[in-house]
C-alpha cells in the first residue's frame, strides 16, 4: 500500500503547517514529489528527511521547530507573549 502524500497542511510536522507553507513560498523546502492540479505535495518521508537534515531551532514551550532563529524569536513574541 502506498502512503498518502503530505500537503502543505501536514499536521504531524514538527515545524507546523504555517511554517511549512512559509518555507515553501521562500523556496526552502525540497522539490515537491508531485502536483495535484497546481498544488504541490510531498511524501511524508520527504518532509521527515528535510526536517532531519536541517538544524531546526525549537520553541521550548510548544516544541515547534523553525529554520531561522528570527522565526523562533517572532513566534515566542507572538504566540507566547514574551
The first five atom37 places (N, CA, C, CB, O) and aatype in JSON, in Angstrom:
{
  "aatype": [20, 20, 20, 20, 20, 20, 20, 20, 20, 20, 20, 20, 20, 20, 20, 20, 20, 20, 20, 20, 20, 20, 20, 20, 20, 20, 20, 20, 20, 20, 20, 20, 20, 20, 20, 20, 20, 20, 20, 20, 20, 20, 20, 20, 20, 20, 20, 20, 20, 20, 20, 20, 20, 20, 20, 20, 20, 20, 20, 20, 20, 20, 20, 20, 20, 20, 20, 20, 20, 20, 20, 20, 20, 20, 20, 20, 20, 20, 20, 20, 20, 20],
  "atom_mask": [
    [1, 1, 1, 1, 1],
    [1, 1, 1, 1, 1],
    [1, 1, 1, 1, 1],
    [1, 1, 1, 1, 1],
    [1, 1, 1, 1, 1],
    [1, 1, 1, 1, 1],
    [1, 1, 1, 1, 1],
    [1, 1, 1, 1, 1],
    [1, 1, 1, 1, 1],
    [1, 1, 1, 1, 1],
    [1, 1, 1, 1, 1],
    [1, 1, 1, 1, 1],
    [1, 1, 1, 1, 1],
    [1, 1, 1, 1, 1],
    [1, 1, 1, 1, 1],
    [1, 1, 1, 1, 1],
    [1, 1, 1, 1, 1],
    [1, 1, 1, 1, 1],
    [1, 1, 1, 1, 1],
    [1, 1, 1, 1, 1],
    [1, 1, 1, 1, 1],
    [1, 1, 1, 1, 1],
    [1, 1, 1, 1, 1],
    [1, 1, 1, 1, 1],
    [1, 1, 1, 1, 1],
    [1, 1, 1, 1, 1],
    [1, 1, 1, 1, 1],
    [1, 1, 1, 1, 1],
    [1, 1, 1, 1, 1],
    [1, 1, 1, 1, 1],
    [1, 1, 1, 1, 1],
    [1, 1, 1, 1, 1],
    [1, 1, 1, 1, 1],
    [1, 1, 1, 1, 1],
    [1, 1, 1, 1, 1],
    [1, 1, 1, 1, 1],
    [1, 1, 1, 1, 1],
    [1, 1, 1, 1, 1],
    [1, 1, 1, 1, 1],
    [1, 1, 1, 1, 1],
    [1, 1, 1, 1, 1],
    [1, 1, 1, 1, 1],
    [1, 1, 1, 1, 1],
    [1, 1, 1, 1, 1],
    [1, 1, 1, 1, 1],
    [1, 1, 1, 1, 1],
    [1, 1, 1, 1, 1],
    [1, 1, 1, 1, 1],
    [1, 1, 1, 1, 1],
    [1, 1, 1, 1, 1],
    [1, 1, 1, 1, 1],
    [1, 1, 1, 1, 1],
    [1, 1, 1, 1, 1],
    [1, 1, 1, 1, 1],
    [1, 1, 1, 1, 1],
    [1, 1, 1, 1, 1],
    [1, 1, 1, 1, 1],
    [1, 1, 1, 1, 1],
    [1, 1, 1, 1, 1],
    [1, 1, 1, 1, 1],
    [1, 1, 1, 1, 1],
    [1, 1, 1, 1, 1],
    [1, 1, 1, 1, 1],
    [1, 1, 1, 1, 1],
    [1, 1, 1, 1, 1],
    [1, 1, 1, 1, 1],
    [1, 1, 1, 1, 1],
    [1, 1, 1, 1, 1],
    [1, 1, 1, 1, 1],
    [1, 1, 1, 1, 1],
    [1, 1, 1, 1, 1],
    [1, 1, 1, 1, 1],
    [1, 1, 1, 1, 1],
    [1, 1, 1, 1, 1],
    [1, 1, 1, 1, 1],
    [1, 1, 1, 1, 1],
    [1, 1, 1, 1, 1],
    [1, 1, 1, 1, 1],
    [1, 1, 1, 1, 1],
    [1, 1, 1, 1, 1],
    [1, 1, 1, 1, 1],
    [1, 1, 1, 1, 1]
  ],
  "atom_positions": [
    [[0.84, -1.19, 0.0], [0.0, 0.0, 0.0], [0.88, 1.24, 0.0], [-0.96, 0.0, 1.22], [1.85, 1.32, 0.76]],
    [[0.56, 2.2, -0.83], [1.32, 3.44, -0.94], [0.86, 4.43, 0.12], [1.17, 4.04, -2.35], [-0.35, 4.65, 0.26]],
    [[1.8, 5.03, 0.87], [1.4, 6.02, 1.88], [0.86, 7.28, 1.22], [2.59, 6.38, 2.8], [1.27, 7.62, 0.12]],
    [[-0.06, 7.96, 1.9], [-0.6, 9.21, 1.32], [0.44, 10.31, 1.32], [-1.84, 9.66, 2.09], [1.27, 10.36, 2.23]],
    [[0.41, 11.19, 0.33], [1.35, 12.3, 0.32], [0.99, 13.33, 1.39], [1.39, 12.97, -1.06], [-0.16, 13.42, 1.82]],
    [[1.98, 14.09, 1.79], [1.76, 15.17, 2.75], [1.68, 16.48, 1.97], [2.9, 15.22, 3.83], [2.59, 16.81, 1.22]],
    [[0.61, 17.22, 2.15], [0.48, 18.54, 1.53], [1.11, 19.58, 2.42], [-0.99, 18.88, 1.25], [1.83, 19.24, 3.37]],
    [[0.86, 20.83, 2.15], [1.43, 21.89, 2.98], [0.72, 21.98, 4.32], [1.35, 23.24, 2.26], [1.18, 22.7, 5.21]],
    [[-0.38, 21.27, 4.49], [-1.1, 21.34, 5.76], [-0.83, 20.11, 6.62], [-2.59, 21.48, 5.51], [-1.64, 19.77, 7.47]],
    [[0.28, 19.46, 6.41], [0.64, 18.25, 7.16], [0.69, 18.56, 8.65], [1.99, 17.68, 6.67], [1.62, 19.22, 9.11]],
    [[-0.29, 18.1, 9.39], [-0.4, 18.47, 10.8], [0.61, 17.76, 11.68], [-1.79, 18.17, 11.29], [0.87, 18.23, 12.78]],
    [[1.18, 16.64, 11.24], [2.13, 15.93, 12.09], [3.53, 16.53, 12.02], [2.18, 14.47, 11.68], [4.42, 16.1, 12.76]],
    [[3.74, 17.49, 11.16], [5.06, 18.1, 11.03], [5.45, 18.86, 12.28], [5.1, 19.04, 9.82], [4.65, 19.62, 12.84]],
    [[6.67, 18.65, 12.72], [7.16, 19.37, 13.9], [7.22, 20.87, 13.63], [8.53, 18.85, 14.32], [7.1, 21.68, 14.55]],
    [[7.41, 21.23, 12.38], [7.53, 22.64, 12.07], [6.18, 23.33, 11.95], [8.3, 22.83, 10.81], [6.13, 24.56, 11.92]],
    [[5.1, 22.6, 11.87], [3.77, 23.19, 11.79], [3.39, 23.59, 10.38], [3.69, 24.39, 12.7], [4.26, 23.87, 9.55]],
    [[2.1, 23.6, 10.12], [1.63, 23.84, 8.76], [1.92, 25.24, 8.25], [0.16, 23.57, 8.67], [2.23, 25.41, 7.07]],
    [[1.83, 26.26, 9.11], [2.1, 27.61, 8.62], [3.57, 27.78, 8.28], [1.68, 28.65, 9.67], [3.91, 28.48, 7.33]],
    [[4.44, 27.14, 9.05], [5.87, 27.21, 8.76], [6.19, 26.49, 7.46], [6.68, 26.62, 9.91], [6.97, 27.0, 6.65]],
    [[5.6, 25.33, 7.25], [5.83, 24.57, 6.01], [5.4, 25.43, 4.82], [5.05, 23.22, 6.02], [6.11, 25.5, 3.82]],
    [[4.26, 26.07, 4.92], [3.77, 26.93, 3.84], [4.73, 28.09, 3.58], [2.37, 27.47, 4.18], [5.0, 28.43, 2.43]],
    [[5.23, 28.7, 4.63], [6.18, 29.8, 4.5], [7.47, 29.32, 3.85], [6.48, 30.42, 5.88], [7.98, 29.98, 2.94]],
    [[8.0, 28.2, 4.3], [9.24, 27.68, 3.73], [9.05, 27.32, 2.26], [9.71, 26.45, 4.52], [9.97, 27.48, 1.46]],
    [[7.88, 26.85, 1.92], [7.59, 26.53, 0.51], [7.63, 27.8, -0.33], [6.22, 25.84, 0.37], [8.23, 27.82, -1.41]],
    [[6.99, 28.88, 0.15], [6.99, 30.15, -0.58], [8.39, 30.73, -0.72], [6.08, 31.16, 0.13], [8.71, 31.34, -1.74]],
    [[9.22, 30.54, 0.29], [10.59, 31.07, 0.25], [11.54, 30.16, -0.53], [11.1, 31.26, 1.67], [12.69, 30.52, -0.76]],
    [[11.07, 28.99, -0.94], [11.92, 28.07, -1.68], [12.86, 27.26, -0.8], [12.72, 28.82, -2.68], [13.86, 26.74, -1.29]],
    [[12.55, 27.15, 0.49], [13.39, 26.43, 1.43], [13.13, 24.92, 1.41], [13.18, 26.97, 2.82], [14.03, 24.14, 1.72]],
    [[11.93, 24.52, 1.05], [11.57, 23.1, 1.04], [12.22, 22.37, -0.13], [10.06, 22.93, 0.98], [12.61, 23.0, -1.11]],
    [[12.33, 21.05, -0.03], [12.82, 20.29, -1.17], [11.82, 20.36, -2.31], [13.09, 18.82, -0.77], [10.68, 20.79, -2.13]],
    [[12.25, 19.94, -3.48], [11.34, 19.92, -4.62], [10.14, 19.04, -4.29], [12.07, 19.4, -5.9], [10.27, 18.01, -3.63]],
    [[8.98, 19.45, -4.74], [7.75, 18.68, -4.49], [7.87, 17.3, -5.14], [6.51, 19.44, -5.04], [8.48, 17.14, -6.2]],
    [[7.27, 16.32, -4.49], [7.24, 14.97, -5.04], [6.21, 14.84, -6.15], [6.94, 13.95, -3.94], [6.3, 13.94, -6.99]],
    [[5.24, 15.72, -6.16], [4.22, 15.69, -7.2], [3.31, 16.89, -7.13], [3.41, 14.42, -7.09], [3.42, 17.73, -6.23]],
    [[2.41, 16.96, -8.08], [1.41, 18.03, -8.14], [0.03, 17.42, -8.28], [1.7, 18.99, -9.31], [-0.16, 16.43, -8.99]],
    [[-0.92, 18.02, -7.6], [-2.33, 17.68, -7.76], [-2.98, 18.95, -8.27], [-3.0, 17.15, -6.41], [-3.31, 19.85, -7.49]],
    [[-3.16, 19.03, -9.58], [-3.55, 20.29, -10.2], [-2.35, 21.22, -10.1], [-4.82, 20.9, -9.53], [-1.27, 20.89, -10.57]],
    [[-2.55, 22.38, -9.49], [-1.43, 23.3, -9.3], [-0.87, 23.25, -7.88], [-1.87, 24.73, -9.62], [0.05, 24.0, -7.55]],
    [[-1.41, 22.37, -7.06], [-0.99, 22.27, -5.66], [0.12, 21.22, -5.49], [-2.2, 21.92, -4.75], [-0.04, 20.06, -5.86]],
    [[1.24, 21.66, -4.92], [2.37, 20.76, -4.69], [2.1, 19.87, -3.49], [3.66, 21.56, -4.49], [1.41, 20.26, -2.55]],
    [[2.67, 18.67, -3.54], [2.61, 17.78, -2.39], [3.93, 17.04, -2.25], [1.44, 16.78, -2.52], [4.7, 16.9, -3.21]],
    [[4.18, 16.55, -1.01], [5.4, 15.82, -0.67], [5.01, 14.55, 0.06], [6.36, 16.69, 0.19], [4.02, 14.52, 0.8]],
    [[5.79, 13.5, -0.15], [5.62, 12.31, 0.68], [6.06, 12.68, 2.08], [6.45, 11.08, 0.12], [6.97, 13.49, 2.26]],
    [[5.43, 12.09, 3.06], [5.77, 12.38, 4.45], [7.25, 12.1, 4.69], [4.89, 11.54, 5.41], [7.9, 12.84, 5.43]],
    [[7.79, 11.05, 4.1], [9.2, 10.71, 4.26], [10.11, 11.82, 3.72], [9.51, 9.38, 3.55], [11.19, 12.05, 4.27]],
    [[9.69, 12.5, 2.66], [10.48, 13.6, 2.09], [10.58, 14.74, 3.1], [9.85, 14.11, 0.77], [11.66, 15.29, 3.32]],
    [[9.46, 15.09, 3.72], [9.45, 16.17, 4.73], [10.24, 15.74, 5.96], [7.99, 16.54, 5.12], [10.98, 16.53, 6.54]],
    [[10.1, 14.47, 6.36], [10.86, 13.98, 7.51], [12.36, 14.08, 7.26], [10.47, 12.53, 7.84], [13.11, 14.51, 8.14]],
    [[12.82, 13.68, 6.05], [14.24, 13.77, 5.72], [14.7, 15.23, 5.72], [14.52, 13.13, 4.34], [15.78, 15.55, 6.2]],
    [[13.85, 16.13, 5.17], [14.17, 17.55, 5.14], [14.33, 18.09, 6.56], [13.08, 18.35, 4.38], [15.29, 18.79, 6.87]],
    [[13.36, 17.75, 7.44], [13.41, 18.22, 8.83], [14.65, 17.69, 9.53], [12.15, 17.8, 9.59], [15.31, 18.42, 10.28]],
    [[14.98, 16.42, 9.3], [16.13, 15.81, 9.97], [17.46, 16.36, 9.46], [16.1, 14.31, 9.78], [18.44, 16.36, 10.2]],
    [[17.5, 16.83, 8.21], [18.74, 17.35, 7.63], [19.0, 18.8, 8.02], [18.69, 17.22, 6.12], [20.12, 19.28, 7.87]],
    [[18.0, 19.49, 8.52], [18.14, 20.9, 8.89], [18.38, 21.02, 10.39], [16.89, 21.7, 8.47], [17.92, 20.21, 11.18]],
    [[19.11, 22.05, 10.74], [19.28, 22.35, 12.15], [18.13, 23.28, 12.54], [20.69, 23.0, 12.45], [18.19, 24.49, 12.31]],
    [[17.09, 22.7, 13.12], [15.93, 23.49, 13.5], [16.14, 24.12, 14.87], [14.66, 22.63, 13.49], [16.85, 23.58, 15.71]],
    [[15.51, 25.26, 15.06], [15.55, 25.98, 16.34], [14.19, 25.74, 16.99], [15.85, 27.54, 16.14], [13.15, 26.06, 16.41]],
    [[14.19, 25.17, 18.18], [12.96, 24.69, 18.81], [12.44, 25.63, 19.89], [13.2, 23.32, 19.42], [13.2, 26.18, 20.68]],
    [[11.12, 25.81, 19.89], [10.45, 26.54, 20.96], [10.36, 25.6, 22.16], [9.02, 27.05, 20.5], [9.83, 24.49, 22.04]],
    [[10.85, 26.02, 23.29], [10.84, 25.17, 24.48], [9.46, 25.02, 25.08], [11.78, 25.74, 25.52], [9.2, 24.07, 25.82]],
    [[8.55, 25.95, 24.77], [7.22, 25.91, 25.36], [6.25, 25.01, 24.59], [6.66, 27.28, 25.43], [5.46, 24.3, 25.2]],
    [[6.31, 25.04, 23.26], [5.33, 24.28, 22.49], [5.95, 23.3, 21.48], [4.42, 25.23, 21.76], [5.23, 22.62, 20.75]],
    [[7.28, 23.25, 21.45], [8.02, 22.3, 20.63], [7.84, 22.48, 19.12], [7.62, 20.93, 21.01], [7.99, 21.51, 18.37]],
    [[7.53, 23.68, 18.67], [7.53, 23.96, 17.24], [8.97, 24.24, 16.81], [6.59, 25.17, 16.88], [9.74, 24.85, 17.56]],
    [[9.33, 23.77, 15.6], [10.67, 23.97, 15.08], [10.7, 25.06, 14.02], [11.21, 22.68, 14.52], [9.73, 25.23, 13.27]],
    [[11.8, 25.8, 13.96], [11.96, 26.88, 12.99], [13.32, 26.78, 12.32], [11.8, 28.26, 13.67], [14.31, 26.42, 12.96]],
    [[13.36, 27.08, 11.03], [14.61, 27.05, 10.29], [15.53, 28.18, 10.73], [14.34, 27.14, 8.78], [16.74, 27.99, 10.8]],
    [[14.97, 29.33, 11.02], [15.78, 30.5, 11.38], [15.51, 30.93, 12.82], [15.5, 31.67, 10.42], [14.39, 30.8, 13.32]],
    [[16.53, 31.43, 13.47], [16.39, 31.95, 14.83], [15.39, 33.09, 14.85], [17.76, 32.42, 15.38], [14.61, 33.22, 15.79]],
    [[15.4, 33.92, 13.81], [14.47, 35.04, 13.74], [13.02, 34.55, 13.77], [14.72, 35.86, 12.47], [12.17, 35.16, 14.42]],
    [[12.73, 33.46, 13.07], [11.39, 32.89, 13.09], [11.0, 32.42, 14.49], [11.29, 31.72, 12.12], [9.86, 32.62, 14.92]],
    [[11.94, 31.81, 15.2], [11.68, 31.38, 16.57], [11.41, 32.58, 17.47], [12.87, 30.57, 17.11], [10.47, 32.55, 18.27]],
    [[12.22, 33.62, 17.34], [12.02, 34.81, 18.18], [10.66, 35.45, 17.92], [13.13, 35.84, 17.91], [9.96, 35.85, 18.86]],
    [[10.28, 35.54, 16.65], [8.98, 36.12, 16.32], [7.85, 35.26, 16.88], [8.83, 36.27, 14.79], [6.87, 35.78, 17.4]],
    [[7.99, 33.95, 16.78], [6.99, 33.02, 17.32], [6.84, 33.22, 18.82], [7.38, 31.57, 17.01], [5.72, 33.3, 19.33]],
    [[7.96, 33.28, 19.54], [7.9, 33.44, 21.0], [7.19, 34.74, 21.38], [9.33, 33.43, 21.6], [6.42, 34.79, 22.33]],
    [[7.46, 35.79, 20.62], [6.8, 37.08, 20.87], [5.31, 37.01, 20.59], [7.43, 38.17, 20.02], [4.5, 37.41, 21.43]],
    [[4.95, 36.5, 19.41], [3.53, 36.5, 19.0], [2.7, 35.47, 19.74], [3.43, 36.24, 17.53], [1.58, 35.77, 20.17]],
    [[3.22, 34.26, 19.9], [2.43, 33.18, 20.46], [2.5, 33.15, 21.99], [2.9, 31.85, 19.9], [1.49, 32.91, 22.65]],
    [[3.67, 33.38, 22.53], [3.85, 33.24, 23.97], [3.95, 34.57, 24.71], [5.07, 32.44, 24.25], [4.06, 34.6, 25.93]],
    [[3.91, 35.67, 23.95], [3.86, 36.99, 24.57], [5.1, 37.39, 25.34], [2.71, 37.06, 25.46], [5.01, 38.09, 26.35]],
    [[6.24, 36.93, 24.88], [7.48, 37.33, 25.57], [8.39, 38.05, 24.62], [8.2, 36.1, 26.16], [9.49, 38.47, 25.01]]
  ]
}
